[in-house]
């Protein structure tokens, strides 16, 4: 590995001046984490971690993998490993390297189920010294999402898995909409039934009021004096009393109030 490619920005204590130091000991400064298996060094070189494959930042579990690697290496000095059995760079021009701090970040992602062990002699690429360890970690880990689980039908199919999640979300929203519509229809039916019940009660009250009014009118008509001072069906006991009258129950007989 060419140590001139690895540049470490250092802030000089007390004077706040930024400078660049050539890392001739195999150390380098990680300026930025791109995703769960790719970083950018202080000199702009892009490094792809050897032996693992993590989801892209915009794929399922991608944010989690990116954040996990970011916590381990971003804005830190790391030790660069350059095994002789692995070619220098991939087809995208990224340097193929191990990164190490107090832990092996690649191994950490594998143990957390945020990456899979691949791009090694098991799938047609170069053998690397940590290959067996990485596969053992991946086999023992619980995948953080189906696209990282070799036993899942979604393994290595992030686009299809995203579509699957989107379709499930749409179906769930549609079921919720249908439930709400059914609830609204039930409520509308209940309100219509209640309105009909109230209308029946109101008609009944009006009919009872009308019948009672008719009964009172008939009773008053039967108890009113005619032009000759004679009652309808009975004679007034006082011979034509015209003062206030108090009716007995039934409204037929009365007496002066």
Secondary structure, DSSP 8 states (H G I E B T S, - for coil): --GGG-EEEEE-TTT--EEEEE-TTSEEEEEEEEETTEEEETTS-EEEETTEEE--TTSTTHHHHHHHHHHHHTTSEEEEE--TTS-SB-TTS-EEEEEESSSBHHHHHHHTTSEEE-SSGGGTS---TTHHHHHHHHHHS--SSGGG-TTSTTTT-HHHHHHHHHHHHHHHHHHHHHHHHHHHHHHHHHHHHHHHHHHHHHHHHHHHHHHHHHHHHHHHHHHS--TTS--SSS--TTSS--S-EEE-TTSS-EEE-
